[in-house]
Amino acid sequence: MLPLLPRIVLLVVSFLYVFTAPEVRAADEAEAPQGVPVKLIIILSLDAQGKPLKFPSHLFFDPSMDETYVLAGGKLNIYGPDFYPVLGLGAGRGADALRGGFIDRDGMLYLCQGAGGGKPARLTIFNAAFFPVREIEFKGFKDAEKFLPERVAVSQDGLIYLVGANTRGAVVLDQQGQFLRWLKPQDRIFAKEAVEEAMQTQADVVGIDGKEGAAEGGGPRAPAPEGLYADIPEELLPKAKEGKEEEEQKGIAPVRLIDLEIDSEGHLYLLSEETSKIYVYSANEEFLFSFGQKGGAFGKMSRPRGLAVDEQKKSVYVVDYMRHTVLMYDLAGKFMHEIGGMGTGPGWFYYPNDVALNKKGELMVADLFNQRVQVMEIQYKARFPMFGTQAKPPAADGGGASPPEKEEPAASEGKALSQGEAAPLAESGGANAPAATRVKPESAAKPAGNVEEPLPREEPLGVEGKVPDSPAPAPAPIKVEPLEVPVGVGR
């Protein structure tokens, strides 16, 4: 039998636990991000020729025509408002080395292309009938001949912003393709060569972000997959686990960018995989603030690859390639939720590579290794006002990024193409493109977020009805709305 004093201590501890634990647990639950209901609309798994979609890596949307563009297998597949695959764009129209694209408000199609067909890397511009009208070859800035465009966006006043695979910052061109300047957010990074170059040029570093960045890209890669995955581009393969590296002294330098978005008011959102941050600029290219945190845990970004800005829900979506999730921030840069997780069932992702929004505000995710595009309705809206009220530009000694670096424009013009008769389309959906059925509710797995059964829509829908089961167990379930499948929080 216990002595009197230990018994008294045990009684006091038990009393405190009973009366204080509920409050402590309630406080923890209030601070923890809650799940968000997600309704699965459709899964796109067929291309414009009715064949299985092959490693979709990039998405963008045409609001004027209500059409979705999916870059997969080196071809551009176009889906109508009902998600029926209607057209394929390939080498027959001069789209032979596709990397990224954008539709401007006039319906002009801008395609980033690598070297191919005897031509250098370039930006090809098509009219609304998909005839090439102009090609821009890069000139007027250092190493322009090596510039490899990955993503493009066009502002309302016609400025062309390009992010390259092998450069730091974004290139700004006018409508004729003339180089205007660089836009280079700067941060603390490990890249020794970039830091030394920045020091040599004595770049203006006022307002540079003092928070930790990320290790420079590169490192060993996993062995190339065989069989089905042998055709995937090397840059999209996941990296092998890197060994412990000797930490170099951090320095301030321009960061590598991987994606960019422009909202209706002209604000620029520049995403860096290197630092796992989004750098936000005003319409006149003045730095406002940055947000995001590097890491492999919940609410952090390991390898962010694409972003989308939802002005209706006042949210920013970022897809994380290595964590197989989509993170949600409000427009002030505060982390709100994340959805997904590694798996193959509806709502799960397997190395997702890009996100986009359609006219209805539905979120589209390029589910790369699952070889499909998932279209979802995020039933959530940030309650914060427009950005700038919650997150202020950091002080000069604390955080942020430098003003855009400007260079003198060079005398160069875009190379014009003939507007005459072009070769027939190499790929087309046509009347023979098969349609598939909606995803059946009973085939749904349990990914992060709360995934609901697909909405009823008129067929044909241009998707494949069969969805593989998820190989992974569901994470802890969260709040479930009627008719929804509890899917837990992504890893």
N, C-alpha and C positions, 0 to 999 in steps of 0.2 A: 504493500500500500504506500502511495506517495506521501512524503512529508507534507506538512501543512503549507509551507511557503511555496513550493512548486505547484501545489494544487491551486493556490490563490492566483499565481501568475498565469497558469493555464486557463483559469476561469476568466480572468481579465482579457486575455488575448482572444478567447472565444467570443466574449461579449463585444469587443471592438470589431471583430470580423463580421459578426452578424449584423451590426448596425451601421457599419461604414462601408462594407464591400459593395452593396448595391449602388451607392453614390459614386464610388470609384469606377465601377464597371460602366455606369451610365456616362460618366465623363469621358472615359476612353472611347465608348461607342460614338459619342457626339463628335469627337475629334477625328475619328477614323472615317475615311471616305466610304460612302455607301455605294451599293450597286446601282446600276442604271438599267431600266427596262430596254431591251433591244428586240425589235421585231424583224425577223428574217423575211425579206420581200422575195428574193429570187436568187438563184445561183446560176451564173453563166458558165457553161462548160463546153460550148461549141463555138467554133470560129465562123467566119463568113461563108465557108464552103461546107459547113455542116460537119466538119471534122473536130476531134477533141482539141480544145484550146490548149496551146502549148506554152507553158511558162509565162503567163502574163506579168509583165514587169513595170508597166506604166499605164496610167489612166488620165484622161481629161475629158471635158464635157463641152458640148456646143449648146448654150442656152437658147439661141435663136431657133435652132432646128430640133431641140430636145433630143439630141443624139449623144450617145456614149462612145468614146474612142478608146480602144484597148490595144496596146502594143504587145503582141505575143508572137513568138516564133519568128521574129524578124518581119512581121507583117502588121499592118494597121487594120484592125477589124472595127467596123462601125455598126452600132446597134441602134434601132429606132426607139421611139417612146415606149413601146411595149416590150423592149428588150429582144426583139427579133433581129437576128443578124442579117443586115441588108446589103453590106458592101465590104469588099476587101481591097486595100490599097497596097500595092507592092512595086516591084521593079518596073512593071509596065508603064507606070506613070512617073518614074524617076525617084521612087522611094525605095532605095536599095540598101541603105545602111542606117536604119532608123534607130534613134536613141531617145527622143522625147518630142512632145508637141504641144501646141496651144492654138485655140481658136479666138480671134479677136472679135470685137463687137460688130465688125463689118462682114463677118463670116469668112475671113481669110484664114487659111490653115498654114501654120508655121511648123516646120519639121526640122528638128536637129538631126544631122546625119554625120556619120563618120566617113572616113575615106573609103571610096568604092566606085566601081565603074570608071576607073581612070581619073577620078576627081578627088581633090583633097576634102578634108572635113569642111562642112558648110551648113548654112541655114537655107532651106528651100521653102519658098512661099507658093502656095496653091490658091486658086480662086475657089468659089463655092461649088464649081463643077468639077473640082479636083484636077484641073489642068495646071501644071507648073507655069508660073508667070515670072518668077525671078529667083535667082540664087545669089546668096551673099557669101563670098569667100572672105576670110578674116585677114585684115591688114591694119597697119597703123599703130600697133602696140607690140611690146616686147614678146618674142616667141609666138607671134600670131600664127605662124605656119604650123605650130604644134598644138594650137588650141583645139580641144575636142569638146564640142557642145553636148551637154547632157539634158538640160532643162531650159525652157524659154518661157517668158511671159511678156506681154505687151501692155503698156499703160494706156489710159484713155487718151492721152495726148500723143500717142504713137511711138513712144520710146520703147526700144527693144532691150530687155534684160536677159542675159545669158549666163548660165552657170556651167563651168567646164569640169571635165573629169580630172584634169591634170594641172589646175591652176587654183589660186587663192583669190577669193572675191568674185564679184559679178561684173561682167563687161556690159557697158551701156552703149548702144548704137542708136542712130537715128533711123528713120524709115528707109533711107537709101543705103543703109548698111555702113555709113561712115562711123568710125570709132569716135566716141565722145569722151569717155572717162571710165575709170574703174570705181566700183563701190566696194570697199574693203573693210568689213568689220574686223576689229582686232581684239585679241584676247590673249590670255596667258596659256601657252601651249608648250609641248615638249620638242617640237620640230626645230632642231638646232640650225639647219641651213636657213629656214625661213626667218628665224630670229636674227641671225647674223646679217641677212640681207636687209631686214627691216632696220637694224641698227646702222648699217652702212648708209642707207638712204635717209636716215634721220627722220623717220615718219612721225607725224603728229600723233601722239598717243594720249592726248587729253581725254579723260573720261573712260579709260580702258578698264575692262572688267577685272576686278581683283580676285574673283572667285576661281576655283580650280578648273582647269580645262581637261583635256583628255590626251592620252598618248597618241602620237602620230599613227596614221593607218599603216597598213602593210603587215609584215609578220608572216609566219607560215600559214598555209592554207591546207584544208583537208584534202585528202586524195580525191582526184576527179572521179565523180560517180560514173558507174558503168551502166550500160543498157539504156533504160528509159531516160535517165538524167544526163546522158553523155552529151546532149546537144545544148545544154544550158550554157549561157555565156560565163566565162571564167570569173568576171568581176561580180557576178551574182552568187557565186558559191560561198557557203559559210566558211569562215576561217577555222583552222584547227586551233586547239588551245595553245596559246602562246606561252613560252617559257618566261621565267622571271627575268626582266630586263634591268639593266643598270640604269637607274633614274638619272636623267640629265637635268641640268639646271633649267627651270622654266624661264621663258622669256616672252616678251610681247611681240606679236607678229600677226599679220592677216591670217584668217582661218580659211580652211577649205569649206566650200559650200556644196550641198548635194541637191537642194531643191529650193524653190521660191514660189511665192504667191503674191498677188496684188488684189486687194479688196476693192469694193465699189468707190471708196473715197480716195483710193490711190496709195494707201499704206502698203509698204513692202515688208514681207515676212521672209527672212532668209534663214534656211535651216542648215546647220553644220553637224555632220556626223562625227567630225573630229572632236568637237566640244560638247555635243549633245545639247545644243542651245538653239533657240530661235532669236534672231536679231531683228527688231522691229524698227522701221524707218517711216518717217512721214512722207507725204506725196512729193515734197521737194527735197527728199533724200537726207533729211536731218535725223540723226539717231535719236530714238525715243527710249527704248529699254531692251533688255534681253531676259529670257527666262529659260528654265530647263536645268536638269541636273544629271550628270553622268553617273551610271551605276547599273547594277543588275537586279536591284530589288524593286518592290512595288512602288510605282510612282516615279521611277527614274528611267532614263533612256540609255540603253546599251549601244545600239547602232540604229539610230533613227534614219529612215530612208525617204520619207515623203510626208507632206503635210497638206491640210485643207483648212480653209477658214469658213466657218458657218456664221454668217452675220445674223441670221434669224435667231439662232440659238445662242448667239454671242459666245461661240466656242471655237477652239482650235484643236484639230485632230492631228496626231502625229503617229505614224506607224513605226513600230520598233521591230526590225528585222530579226534580231537575235532573241528577243524575249517573246516573239510571236503575239504581240498585243497591239492595240490601238489606244493611245493615251489621250485624254481629254483635258484641256485647259480652258479657263475662261479668258476673255480678251485682255484681262489684266495680267495674265501669265500665271495664275494660280492653278495648281494641279487639282482636278476635280474627281475624275474617275479613270478607269481603264477597262477595256473589254478584251476578250479573246483568251488565248492560251494555246499551247502546242497540241495539235490534234487534227483529225481529218473530218470530223462530223460538222454539221452546220454550226456556224458561230465559232468554230475553232480555226486557227491559222497555222500554217506551216511555212515559215520564213516569208511573211508578207513583205511586199516591196514598195507599195504605193497606196495612196488613198485619194479619193476625189468625191465631190458632191454633185448630185444632179439637180434638176430644176425644182424637184419636190423637197429638196433638202435631205434626200436619202444618201447614206454613206456607202460608197463603193470601195471595196478593198481588193487589191490585186494579190490574191493568195498564191504566191509564186509556185511553191513545190506541190501544192494541192492541185495546181493547174486549173484554176477557176477564178472567177470574180464573184464575191459575195456582195449582195446589195441589201442593206439593212436600214431600218428606221430607228434612229436613236430617240427614245421618248424622254427627252430631257432638255431643259433650257437653263442656261446660267442666269442667275438672278442679279449678277453684277452689272453695273452700267458699262458703257463703252470704255475701252481701255484708256489708261491715262489717269483714272481716278483711284485705282487700287494700286497700281505700280508706277512709281515716279522714276524719271531718269536718274540713275545713280550718280553720286557725287564724283568729282574728278579723281578722288583717291580711293574710291570704293568699287565701282563697277561700271559696266557699259561697254561701248565700243567707240572707235574713233570715227570722225566724220569721213565721208567718202574720199578716197584718194583720187585726184583729178590729174589727167595728162592732156597734153595738147593733141587735138584731133589730127589725124593724118589724111592726106588727100587720096582717098580710095573710094570706089563706087562698087555697088553690087553688080555682079555679072548677070546680064539679062539672058533669059532663055526665050526661044521662039514661042509665040502664042498660037502657032498653027496647029494642025491636026497632030494629036499625040497618039502613041501606041495604045491599042485596046487595053482594058483593065486585065491585069494578070490574074486577079482573083475576084470573084464576085459571088455573093450569096445566091441571088436570082430566085426564081420561083421554085427551084429544086432543093433549096436549103431546108433541111428538115427541122421541125419544131419538136420540142420535148415538153414533158409535163412538169407541173409544179412540184416542188419538194413536198413529200408527204409528211405530215406532222409526226407520225409514228417512227420515222427514220431519223428524227432529230437527236443529236447528242446533247451534252450539257456543258457548253463553254462559258467563259466569263461574261458577265452581264446577265440580263434576263432575256433569253431568246424566245420569241413567240413564233407560232406557226406562220407560214407565208400568207400574205393577204391574197384573197381570191382575185384573179385577173382573167380576162378573156384570153383564150389560146388562139394562135400559137404564141409561145413565149421565147422560143429559141434557147432553151436550156435543157440540160440533161436531168431526167427525173431521178436516176439512181445516184444516191449519195452514200459513200462508204461510211461505215460505223467508226466512231472514234476509238482509237486504241488506248486512250489514256483515261483514267478515272476522273470524275468531275471534281473540281475544287469544292470548298465548303459552299453550300447554297446560301443565297442571300435573298432579300425581299423579292417575293414572287407575286406578280399581278395575275388576275384571272386569265386562264388559257395560255399562260406563259410557262416556259421550261426553266427551272432554276439552274443557273449556270455558273455561279460563283465568280470569284475574282481571278483574273489571269495571273500567271506567274511572272 
